[in-house]
Amino acid sequence: MAKRVAIIGAGPSGLSTAKSMLSAGIIPTVFDARNNVGGLWAPPEYHLETTQLQPDMRTNVSLPGQALPGWFPYHHDQDPTFASAKIMGEYLKGYAEQYLSKDMVRLGSKVTRVCEVHLDGMDQWQVTTADTDELFDFLVIATGASSNDYIPHLDDLATKFKGKFIHYSQYVGEEMIPPDTCKTQNILVIGGHMSGCEIAADLALRKASLPAYARGTVEITHLFSQPFRILPRMLPFMNRKDPSAPRVLPLDLVLFDAGRFLTSPPPDSPETLYEQRASSFKKLLGWDQGDLGPQYYLTSWWRPQSIPIAVSESYDKFVRDRTIKPVLGRFTEVSDEGNIIVCSSISSDRVIRTLEGVDKIIFATGYTPWPTLQSFLAPEILMKMGVQPGEDPHPRLLYENLHRRVLHPQIGRNIGFIGFQKPQHWGGIEIQGRWLADLFSGQVDWPSEEDIEDYRLGPGFLMSLARSDHPINDAPQNEFVDRALLKIAKKENAIVAATQDDYLETVFNLAKILGFTPLEIAAQAPHRPKPLIPAFIGYASTELADTYRKRHDIKAINYLADIIDKASMSPANVSRAIFAQLHGLWKVSILVDGPADHGPEAEPMNLGEAVTEFQPRLRTFVAGQDDQNRWITRPAPRQCLSLGYDVPEYAEVLSLENETEINYVYKYDETNSMITVFKPGDGGEYIFSHSLDFENRPLDPVLENIRFREESGWKATAIKMSPSAGAIGALAYRFEFSGTRMNRFWVREKEVDEISKDSSEIKYERMDPMTYVHMDSPPARPQPGVPEFG
């Protein structure tokens, strides 16, 4: 008789593990309190207390990077680069319908109790819901690491803090900073990494969108306990043919490069690995993140440690213009006066700052799995996991005790946890589920106590095993020493933190145990970079006879190749990256060609300089074309911008003789992959001026006569329009990048009736807002060995 497994949680972890169990000959039953599959990605059900996502919130991972093996229903010309929660929920619904029968998935069935029972000499699990009470041979907990909000020092906050505090999962930007507010507000965001960075950037955008007289009433402080790397969602990276015109891809497709992973020499210690990684990121960025301020500088204390990644196109720019005020330290308590006490990131007994007058706190402090686990696990199981009755344990109590983030040796050999590795990657949960299914079915050996203890001792010990001079290398094996699961170990308060490369580490090690090689197959791809996506796991392990699954994996791999070969230099990706880089201050120089008798190489003459600022703001108007291709604008409705979206528009504000005026408004047209420019009219309306066309199509004969002095960089063309006269001129743009940043761009313009004349040129050079206008000097960099700054 076939064995049975209960899987609690119908998100991606539970569904993919159910398919793996079925393939291993074990019959799965998936339980979920929600009425839809998808977990976090399911449609919101407001009667539930667990974390839920808004349907229009977008992922930070590309479509091929967030698709499980054997199911890829997407089409490159129809689907967005980054899916919304709604799209992901529909994807997982289709996946469940394809691979699991209806009787295997019990929705609206909340598990209320799980306990161990011993019958006829066998250990089994009793799973109780409101309607059923059943026995199973195995148990998989797939409720995830993000099932419940985590807010530290909650009792302190409830009794002493006089303002409002929320977890970022309840964040609504329009409620935090209403568009018509004039009220003085001091908002504190606690927590770095992904969510803290996104929340702070969204608040900054809302502050920047207020009328000029109201912006000074809002103060935004970002408190984080560890420096983090700030990377854009769409990452410009090396174009060997023209470094100033980088290719542009979703971040995950550049970072998770299987080819680079396999060819990198194995580090001999975690410190060596993190030092190497710090150097690689600096080279990738093309600038030193420490320039933002000492809070982001990787001192000798931080460099040998795992540095997390945050994703935002605008956060670093808001820090540069001082809209966001960063503080490096750790929130430890609320004073009797209601102030926030900040201690050293290194030593919790050293106060470095007191934040006074805070009105609102947004906690981007992550999640905890414990409330959900404590709601159904029997007390005797929780005690084996180190949790006493009534205790509120820290999330790391679970993570530190999971072998390979899957097995909890203190409980037994018929239980596993899937989806508890952070950050969670779908390729990682797929390979973990397959390994667990093979363990349960006996197809692979259970790890020995020695293996588990070695892993518990941490990365330094594991890496020492891999060194050639270690005595253990005279023994036959140790499959796990090739690349260890890495930990970050601090002198105080040891914290386990998954690094970005843990995804590749996990897949590499577990696939080796299971006997297939997805990274090696990904590394054979004819394109660069060579990212590992979940489809390579399916392709490497699926039997050729299983043509349906194989066809979906091949489709995903071809989709990936199309993105890298074509989309990385497409107008859509390039225009998006350029638009994000407009944010900030620019020195504008008006140039004309030198005297003709000096030849074509003559230096241009500078007719004058000014300063302009591309100010980000919420959408103030919407624009579209009517049936006669005429542009029509109307005021934008009040909006609640969801996290994961980029800046929707910029006002180019020109400064001349102590006066400022809006010169143009730039909007991103996602449908046509264009940057559209509007001119303010006399009556307060906006009039279409031109659209930057990155296809560089010959729109007008005038464009053929516009030539730049240099041909490097990305280029765009435009026809300048007038409501009354139609086409009145032609424009050509040239954008030049250094690493991930655009530091210069040029605009050349010709009037329609001046085809034979030389065109004038406007040059934009990025300025540092930290040194412009402000009389106070930017903070000095920390000296080597100094670990933190407030």
C-alpha positions in Angstrom: 0.0 0.0 0.0 1.3 3.4 -1.0 2.6 5.7 1.8 0.8 9.0 2.5 2.2 12.4 3.3 0.3 15.4 4.7 1.6 18.7 3.4 0.5 21.8 5.3 0.5 24.9 3.0 -0.7 25.2 -0.7 1.8 27.8 -1.7 4.6 27.2 -4.2 6.6 25.2 -1.6 3.7 22.9 -0.8 2.5 22.4 -4.4 6.0 21.7 -5.8 6.7 19.2 -3.0 3.4 17.5 -3.5 4.4 16.9 -7.2 7.8 15.6 -6.1 6.2 13.2 -3.5 3.8 11.9 -6.2 6.7 11.2 -8.5 8.4 9.3 -5.7 5.4 7.1 -5.2 4.0 8.8 -2.1 0.4 10.1 -2.2 0.2 13.7 -1.0 -2.7 15.5 0.7 -2.3 19.3 0.7 -4.1 21.3 3.4 -4.6 25.1 3.4 -6.8 27.4 5.3 -7.2 29.6 2.2 -9.9 29.0 -0.4 -7.3 29.3 -3.2 -3.9 27.8 -3.8 -0.9 30.1 -4.0 0.0 30.9 -0.4 1.2 34.5 -0.3 0.3 34.8 -4.0 -3.4 33.7 -3.5 -6.1 36.3 -3.8 -6.5 38.1 -0.4 -9.0 36.7 2.1 -9.5 39.3 4.8 -10.7 36.9 7.4 -7.2 35.3 7.6 -4.6 36.6 10.1 -1.6 35.4 8.1 0.4 37.6 5.7 -1.2 38.4 2.4 -0.1 40.3 -0.7 -2.0 42.9 -2.6 -2.9 41.6 -6.2 -1.0 44.3 -8.0 2.3 44.0 -6.0 5.1 42.9 -8.3 7.9 40.4 -7.8 11.6 41.3 -8.0 12.3 38.1 -9.9 11.9 37.6 -13.7 9.3 35.3 -15.1 11.7 32.4 -16.0 13.3 32.8 -12.6 10.0 32.3 -10.8 8.4 29.4 -12.6 8.5 25.9 -11.3 9.9 23.0 -13.5 7.4 21.5 -15.8 5.0 24.4 -16.0 5.7 27.5 -18.1 2.5 29.0 -19.7 4.1 32.4 -20.6 4.8 34.0 -23.9 7.6 36.5 -24.3 5.6 39.0 -26.4 2.6 39.0 -24.1 3.7 38.8 -20.5 5.5 41.4 -18.3 9.1 41.1 -17.2 8.0 41.0 -13.5 4.7 39.4 -12.6 2.2 40.7 -10.2 0.9 38.7 -7.3 -2.3 38.2 -9.2 -0.4 36.6 -12.2 1.6 34.4 -9.8 -1.6 33.3 -8.1 -3.1 32.3 -11.5 0.2 30.6 -12.4 0.1 28.4 -9.2 -3.6 27.6 -9.8 -2.7 26.3 -13.2 0.2 24.3 -11.9 -2.0 22.6 -9.2 -4.6 21.8 -11.8 -2.0 20.2 -14.1 -0.2 18.0 -11.6 -2.5 17.3 -8.6 -6.0 15.8 -8.6 -8.7 17.7 -6.8 -8.9 15.2 -4.0 -5.2 15.9 -3.2 -5.7 19.6 -2.4 -8.1 20.5 0.4 -8.7 24.2 0.4 -10.5 26.0 3.2 -9.3 23.3 5.5 -7.3 24.7 8.4 -5.1 22.3 10.3 -5.8 22.8 14.0 -3.6 20.1 15.5 -0.7 17.9 14.5 0.7 15.2 16.9 2.8 12.1 16.8 1.2 8.7 17.2 2.8 5.3 17.5 0.7 2.4 16.1 1.8 -1.1 15.4 5.5 -0.1 15.9 5.3 2.7 13.4 5.6 6.4 13.9 2.8 8.4 12.2 1.3 11.9 12.2 -2.2 12.6 13.2 -3.5 15.7 11.3 -6.7 17.3 12.6 -8.9 19.8 10.9 -12.5 21.0 11.6 -13.8 18.2 9.4 -11.2 15.4 9.5 -8.9 13.5 11.7 -6.4 11.4 9.7 -3.1 9.5 10.0 -0.2 10.0 7.6 3.2 8.3 7.3 5.0 11.6 6.6 4.5 15.3 7.3 5.8 18.3 5.4 5.3 21.8 6.8 5.3 24.3 4.0 3.6 27.2 5.7 6.7 29.3 4.9 9.0 31.7 6.6 6.7 34.7 5.8 3.5 33.5 7.4 3.3 36.0 10.3 4.5 39.6 10.8 7.5 40.0 13.1 7.8 43.2 15.2 10.5 43.3 17.9 10.0 44.7 21.5 6.2 44.7 20.9 5.4 45.1 24.6 7.6 48.2 24.9 6.0 49.7 21.9 2.4 49.1 23.1 3.0 50.6 26.5 5.5 53.4 25.9 5.4 54.6 22.2 3.0 57.4 21.8 2.7 57.3 18.0 1.5 54.8 15.4 3.4 51.7 14.4 2.7 49.1 11.8 4.4 46.2 10.1 5.2 46.9 6.5 2.7 44.2 5.3 0.0 46.7 6.4 1.7 49.7 4.7 -0.5 52.0 2.6 1.6 54.9 1.3 -1.3 57.3 0.8 -2.3 56.9 4.5 1.3 57.5 5.7 1.8 60.7 3.6 -1.5 62.0 2.2 -1.0 64.0 -1.0 -2.6 67.1 0.6 -0.8 67.0 4.0 0.8 70.0 5.7 1.1 68.2 9.0 4.6 67.8 10.5 5.5 64.1 10.5 8.6 62.2 11.6 8.5 58.8 10.1 10.9 56.0 11.0 11.5 52.9 8.9 13.1 50.1 10.9 14.8 47.3 8.9 17.1 47.2 5.9 17.3 44.9 3.0 14.4 44.4 0.5 11.3 45.7 2.3 12.9 48.5 4.3 14.6 49.9 1.2 11.3 49.7 -0.8 9.2 51.4 2.0 11.7 54.2 2.5 11.9 54.9 -1.2 8.1 54.9 -1.6 7.8 57.4 1.3 10.5 59.5 -0.2 8.7 59.6 -3.5 5.5 60.7 -1.7 7.4 63.4 0.1 8.9 64.6 -3.2 5.4 64.8 -4.7 4.1 67.2 -2.1 4.0 70.9 -2.8 7.3 72.6 -2.2 6.0 74.4 0.9 4.9 71.1 2.5 8.0 68.9 1.9 9.9 70.3 4.8 7.2 69.1 7.2 8.0 65.4 6.6 11.1 63.7 7.8 12.0 60.2 6.8 14.6 58.2 8.8 15.8 54.8 7.8 17.3 52.7 10.7 19.1 49.5 9.7 21.5 47.2 11.6 23.7 46.2 8.7 24.9 47.8 5.5 23.2 46.4 2.4 23.9 46.5 -1.3 21.4 48.5 -3.4 20.8 47.2 -6.9 18.2 48.2 -9.5 15.5 45.7 -10.5 16.6 46.1 -14.1 20.4 45.8 -13.9 22.7 47.5 -16.5 25.8 45.3 -16.9 28.8 44.9 -19.1 28.5 45.2 -22.9 31.9 44.3 -24.2 31.4 46.0 -27.5 30.5 49.3 -25.9 30.9 49.6 -22.1 29.1 53.0 -22.1 26.0 51.3 -23.6 25.4 48.4 -21.1 23.1 45.5 -21.6 20.1 45.5 -19.3 18.5 42.4 -17.7 16.4 41.6 -14.6 18.6 41.4 -11.6 18.3 37.7 -10.9 19.4 36.7 -14.4 22.7 38.5 -13.8 23.4 37.5 -10.2 22.6 33.8 -10.4 25.2 32.9 -13.1 25.8 29.2 -13.0 28.9 29.6 -15.3 30.6 32.0 -12.9 29.6 29.9 -9.9 31.2 26.7 -11.3 34.4 28.4 -12.5 35.1 30.4 -9.4 37.8 28.9 -7.2 36.4 27.5 -3.9 37.1 29.9 -1.1 39.0 28.6 1.9 36.8 30.5 4.4 33.6 32.4 4.6 35.6 35.6 5.1 37.5 35.0 1.8 34.2 34.4 -0.1 32.6 37.6 1.2 35.7 39.7 0.5 35.6 38.3 -3.1 32.0 39.1 -3.4 32.5 42.7 -2.1 35.1 43.2 -4.8 32.8 41.7 -7.5 29.8 43.9 -6.6 31.9 47.1 -6.6 33.1 46.2 -10.1 29.5 45.4 -11.2 28.2 48.7 -9.8 30.9 50.8 -11.3 30.9 53.1 -8.2 31.6 52.8 -4.4 28.4 52.5 -2.4 30.3 54.1 0.5 29.9 57.4 -1.4 26.3 57.5 -0.1 27.6 57.9 3.4 29.4 56.1 6.2 26.3 54.1 7.0 26.8 52.2 3.7 30.5 51.9 3.7 31.9 48.3 4.2 34.5 48.7 6.8 36.9 46.0 7.7 34.3 44.8 10.1 31.6 44.3 7.5 33.6 43.2 4.4 34.3 39.6 5.6 30.5 39.1 6.2 27.5 38.3 4.2 26.0 41.6 2.9 22.3 41.4 1.9 20.9 42.9 -1.3 18.1 45.4 -1.5 16.3 46.2 -4.8 15.3 49.7 -5.8 15.8 52.1 -8.7 15.5 55.2 -6.5 16.5 54.5 -2.9 20.2 55.5 -3.4 19.2 58.7 -5.2 16.8 59.7 -2.3 19.7 59.1 0.1 22.0 61.3 -2.0 19.5 64.2 -2.1 18.9 63.7 1.7 15.2 62.9 1.4 16.0 59.7 3.3 18.2 60.1 6.4 20.0 56.8 7.2 21.0 55.6 10.6 23.1 52.5 11.2 22.3 50.8 14.4 19.8 48.5 16.2 16.5 49.3 17.8 16.6 48.0 21.3 13.9 49.7 23.4 11.5 52.5 23.8 12.4 55.0 26.6 9.9 56.1 29.2 9.5 59.3 27.2 8.5 57.4 24.1 11.8 57.9 22.3 13.5 55.2 20.2 16.8 54.0 21.7 19.4 52.9 19.1 22.3 50.8 20.1 25.4 49.7 18.3 25.0 47.1 15.6 27.9 45.2 17.1 27.2 45.6 20.9 23.7 45.8 22.2 24.8 47.4 25.5 26.2 50.6 23.9 23.7 53.3 23.1 24.7 55.4 20.1 21.6 57.5 19.4 18.2 58.4 20.7 15.6 59.2 18.0 13.2 61.8 19.4 9.8 63.0 18.2 9.0 60.0 16.0 5.3 60.0 15.1 5.1 56.8 13.0 7.2 53.6 12.8 7.0 51.1 9.9 8.7 47.8 10.8 10.4 46.2 7.9 11.7 43.5 10.2 10.5 40.5 8.3 8.4 37.6 9.4 8.3 34.8 11.9 6.9 31.3 11.2 6.2 30.6 14.9 2.6 31.8 15.4 1.4 29.6 12.6 3.5 26.6 13.8 2.3 27.1 17.4 -1.3 27.1 16.2 -1.2 23.4 15.2 1.9 21.6 16.5 1.4 19.7 19.7 3.2 21.0 22.7 5.5 18.0 22.9 6.7 18.6 19.3 7.3 22.3 20.0 9.4 21.4 23.1 11.6 19.1 21.0 12.1 22.2 18.8 13.2 24.2 21.9 9.9 26.2 22.4 8.4 26.2 25.8 4.6 26.7 26.4 3.6 30.4 26.1 7.1 31.4 24.8 7.5 33.9 21.9 10.6 32.5 20.2 12.9 34.4 17.8 12.6 33.2 14.1 16.2 32.1 14.0 15.5 29.4 16.6 13.9 27.4 13.8 16.3 28.4 11.0 19.4 27.6 12.9 18.2 24.1 13.7 17.1 23.0 10.2 19.7 20.8 8.5 20.0 22.2 4.9 16.9 24.3 5.8 14.8 21.1 5.5 15.3 18.6 8.3 14.8 19.0 12.0 16.8 16.2 13.6 15.3 16.7 17.0 11.8 15.7 15.8 12.4 12.6 13.6 12.9 11.2 10.2 9.4 11.4 8.9 9.0 15.2 8.9 10.5 18.0 6.8 10.2 21.7 6.3 10.1 23.3 2.8 10.2 27.0 2.0 12.0 28.2 5.1 15.2 29.4 3.4 15.4 33.2 3.0 15.4 34.7 0.5 13.2 32.0 -1.0 13.9 31.0 -4.6 11.6 28.7 -6.5 14.5 26.6 -7.8 15.6 26.1 -4.2 12.2 24.9 -2.9 12.0 22.6 -5.9 15.3 20.9 -5.2 14.6 20.7 -1.4 11.2 19.1 -2.1 12.7 16.5 -4.4 15.4 15.6 -1.9 12.8 15.2 0.9 10.7 13.0 -1.3 13.7 10.8 -2.1 14.5 10.6 1.6 11.0 9.6 2.5 10.9 7.0 -0.3 14.3 5.6 0.5 15.8 6.5 -2.8 18.7 8.4 -1.1 20.3 7.8 2.3 19.4 9.9 5.3 22.2 12.1 6.3 24.3 10.7 9.1 24.6 12.3 12.5 28.1 13.2 11.7 27.0 15.1 8.6 24.3 16.9 10.5 26.8 17.9 13.3 29.4 19.1 10.8 26.8 21.4 9.2 25.8 22.6 12.6 29.3 23.7 13.3 29.1 26.2 10.5 30.8 27.3 7.3 34.3 27.8 8.7 34.5 24.2 9.8 32.9 22.9 6.5 35.3 24.9 4.4 38.2 23.6 6.4 37.2 20.1 5.4 37.6 21.1 1.8 41.2 22.2 2.2 43.7 19.7 0.8 45.7 19.5 4.1 42.7 18.4 6.2 43.0 14.8 7.3 39.4 14.0 6.4 40.4 14.3 2.7 42.2 11.0 3.0 38.7 9.5 3.6 36.6 8.5 0.6 33.9 11.2 0.5 31.9 14.0 2.1 29.6 15.2 -0.7 28.8 18.3 1.2 32.3 19.8 1.3 32.3 20.9 -2.3 30.4 24.1 -1.4 29.1 24.7 2.1 25.9 26.3 3.2 27.2 29.7 4.3 26.4 31.4 7.6 27.2 34.9 8.8 28.7 34.6 12.3 29.0 37.7 14.5 30.8 37.9 17.7 27.6 38.6 19.6 24.1 37.4 18.8 25.0 34.8 16.1 22.5 35.2 13.3 21.9 32.9 10.4 21.4 34.9 7.2 20.9 33.4 3.8 23.1 35.0 1.2 22.1 35.5 -2.4 24.4 32.7 -3.6 22.8 30.3 -1.1 20.3 29.6 -3.9 23.1 28.2 -6.1 24.8 26.5 -3.1 21.5 24.7 -2.3 20.8 23.5 -5.8 24.4 22.4 -6.4 24.7 20.3 -3.3 21.3 18.7 -3.3 21.3 18.0 -7.1 24.7 16.2 -6.6 23.1 14.0 -3.9 20.1 13.3 -6.2 22.4 12.5 -9.2 21.8 15.2 -11.8 23.6 18.4 -12.8 21.4 21.4 -13.5 24.1 24.0 -13.0 26.4 22.3 -15.4 23.6 22.3 -18.0 22.9 25.9 -17.4 26.6 26.7 -17.8 26.6 25.2 -21.3 24.1 27.8 -22.6 25.5 29.7 -25.6 24.7 33.1 -24.1 26.1 35.3 -21.3 25.3 35.5 -18.5 24.3 31.8 -17.9 21.7 32.1 -15.1 20.2 29.1 -13.3 16.5 29.1 -13.6 14.2 26.3 -12.2 13.6 24.9 -15.7 17.2 23.6 -15.8 16.4 21.5 -12.7 13.4 20.0 -14.5 15.3 19.5 -17.8 18.3 17.9 -16.0 16.2 15.4 -14.1 13.1 14.6 -16.2 13.0 11.4 -18.2 13.0 12.0 -22.0 9.7 10.0 -22.2 8.0 12.6 -20.1 7.5 14.9 -23.1 4.9 17.2 -21.5 7.2 18.3 -18.6 10.2 18.4 -20.9 8.3 20.6 -23.4 7.5 23.2 -20.7 11.1 23.3 -19.4 12.5 23.7 -23.0 10.0 26.5 -23.5 11.2 28.3 -20.4 14.9 27.8 -21.4 14.2 29.2 -24.9 12.3 32.1 -23.3 15.4 32.8 -21.2 17.7 32.7 -24.2 15.4 35.1 -26.0 15.6 37.5 -23.1 19.3 37.4 -22.9 20.1 37.5 -26.6 17.5 40.1 -27.6 15.8 41.7 -24.7 19.0 42.7 -22.9 19.5 45.3 -25.7 15.9 45.9 -26.5 14.2 49.3 -26.4 12.0 48.1 -23.5 14.9 47.2 -21.2 17.2 50.1 -22.2 14.6 52.8 -22.0 13.5 51.6 -18.6 17.0 51.7 -17.2 17.7 55.1 -18.7 14.4 56.5 -17.3 15.3 55.3 -13.8 18.7 57.1 -14.0 17.3 60.5 -14.8 16.6 61.1 -11.1 18.8 63.8 -9.6 20.8 67.0 -10.3 22.5 67.7 -13.6 24.8 70.4 -14.8 23.6 71.6 -18.2 26.0 73.1 -20.8 24.8 74.6 -24.1 27.4 73.8 -26.8 27.8 74.7 -30.4 30.3 73.4 -32.9 33.7 75.2 -33.1 34.7 77.5 -36.0 34.5 75.7 -39.4 38.0 76.7 -40.3 39.3 74.7 -37.3 38.1 71.5 -38.9 35.6 68.8 -37.7 37.8 68.1 -34.6 37.4 71.6 -33.2 36.4 71.8 -29.6 32.8 72.9 -29.1 32.1 76.4 -27.7 30.2 76.6 -24.4 27.5 79.3 -24.5 26.4 78.9 -20.9 25.6 76.6 -18.0 22.7 76.0 -15.7 21.5 73.4 -13.2 18.5 71.3 -13.7 16.9 68.7 -11.4 14.8 65.7 -12.5 12.5 65.6 -9.5 10.6 62.3 -9.1 6.9 62.5 -8.3 3.7 60.5 -8.3 1.7 60.6 -11.5 0.1 64.0 -11.8 -1.7 63.4 -15.2 -2.4 60.6 -17.5 -1.8 60.9 -21.3 -3.0 59.0 -24.3 -3.7 59.3 -28.0 -7.1 59.6 -29.5 -8.3 57.9 -32.8 -6.5 60.7 -34.8 -3.2 60.1 -32.9 -3.6 63.4 -31.0 -2.2 63.5 -27.5 -4.8 64.1 -24.7 -4.0 64.6 -21.1 -6.2 64.7 -18.0 -5.4 64.9 -14.2 -4.5 61.6 -12.7 -6.8 60.0 -10.2 -5.7 59.7 -6.5 -3.6 56.7 -6.3 -2.0 54.3 -3.9 1.2 53.3 -5.6 2.1 49.7 -4.8 5.6 48.7 -3.8 7.5 47.2 -6.7 6.7 50.0 -9.1 9.2 52.5 -10.4 9.0 56.3 -10.3 6.2 57.1 -12.7 7.3 60.6 -13.8 9.9 63.4 -13.4 9.5 67.1 -13.4 12.6 68.7 -15.0 13.1 71.8 -12.8 15.5 74.3 -14.3 17.3 76.7 -11.9 18.2 80.1 -13.4 19.2 83.2 -11.4 17.7 82.0 -8.1 14.4 81.1 -9.9 13.1 77.7 -10.8 10.6 76.6 -13.4 9.4 73.3 -14.7 10.9 72.9 -18.1 9.5 69.5 -19.1 7.7 66.5 -17.6 9.1 63.1 -18.5 6.8 60.0 -18.3 7.6 56.4 -19.0 5.3 54.8 -21.6 5.6 51.1 -20.7 3.3 50.0 -23.6 5.5 51.4 -26.3 8.8 51.3 -24.4 9.3 55.1 -24.8 10.1 58.0 -22.7 7.4 60.6 -23.4 8.1 64.3 -22.8 5.4 67.0 -22.1 5.7 70.8 -21.9 3.6 72.8 -19.3 1.0 74.9 -21.0 0.0 78.5 -20.1 -3.2 77.2 -18.5 -1.7 74.6 -16.3 -2.3 71.8 -18.8 0.5 69.6 -20.2 1.2 69.6 -24.0 2.9 66.8 -25.8 6.4 67.6 -27.0 8.1 64.4 -28.1 8.7 60.8 -27.4 12.2 59.2 -27.3 12.3 56.3 -29.7 15.0 53.8 -28.9 14.4 51.8 -32.0 16.3 54.6 -33.9 14.0 54.3 -36.8 14.4 57.0 -39.6 11.4 59.0 -38.6 12.3 62.1 -40.5 15.0 63.2 -43.0 16.1 65.8 -40.5 17.4 63.0 -38.2 19.8 61.8 -40.8 21.7 65.1 -40.6 22.1 65.0 -36.8 25.5 63.5 -35.8 27.2 63.3 -32.4 30.9 63.8 -32.0 31.1 60.4 -30.4 29.1 57.4 -31.3 29.3 55.4 -28.1 26.4 54.9 -25.7 22.7 54.3 -26.1 20.9 56.6 -28.6 17.3 57.7 -29.1 15.6 60.0 -31.6 12.5 62.1 -31.5 10.3 64.4 -33.6 9.4 67.6 -31.7 5.8 68.5 -32.1 3.7 71.6 -31.7 -0.1 71.5 -31.3 -0.6 74.2 -34.0 2.3 73.6 -36.4 2.9 69.8 -36.2 6.5 68.7 -36.5 8.8 71.6 -35.8 12.1 69.9 -35.3 14.1 66.7 -34.7 16.0 65.6 -31.6 18.8 63.0 -31.1 19.8 61.8 -27.6 23.0 59.9 -26.5 23.2 58.3 -23.1 26.5 57.2 -21.5 26.8 54.8 -18.6 29.5 53.9 -16.2 28.7 50.6 -14.6 25.1 50.7 -13.4 24.9 54.6 -13.4 24.2 57.0 -16.1 26.6 60.0 -15.6 26.2 61.9 -18.8 23.8 62.4 -21.7 23.6 64.7 -24.7 20.7 66.2 -26.7 21.1 67.6 -30.3 18.3 69.5 -31.9 17.5 70.8 -35.4 14.6 72.8 -36.6 12.7 71.5 -39.6 13.8 74.4 -41.8 17.4 74.2 -40.8 18.4 70.8 -42.2 21.7 72.1 -43.6 22.8 74.0 -40.5 24.9 72.6 -37.7 22.8 71.5 -34.7 23.3 72.8 -31.2 24.1 70.4 -28.4 23.0 70.3 -24.8 25.2 68.3 -22.4 24.0 66.9 -19.1 26.5 65.9 -16.4 25.4 64.3 -13.2 26.0 66.4 -10.0 26.4 65.2 -6.5 23.5 66.7 -4.4 25.5 66.1 -1.3 28.0 68.8 -2.3 25.6 71.1 -4.2 23.8 74.0 -2.4 24.2 72.4 1.0 26.6 74.4 3.1 27.5 71.6 5.5 30.1 69.2 4.3 29.2 65.5 3.6 30.2 63.1 6.4 33.7 61.8 6.2 34.3 58.1 5.5 35.0 55.9 8.5 38.5 54.9 9.3 39.4 51.2 8.8 38.2 49.1 11.7 35.4 51.5 12.8 32.3 49.4 12.6 29.3 51.8 12.6 27.9 55.3 12.5 24.6 56.7 13.6 
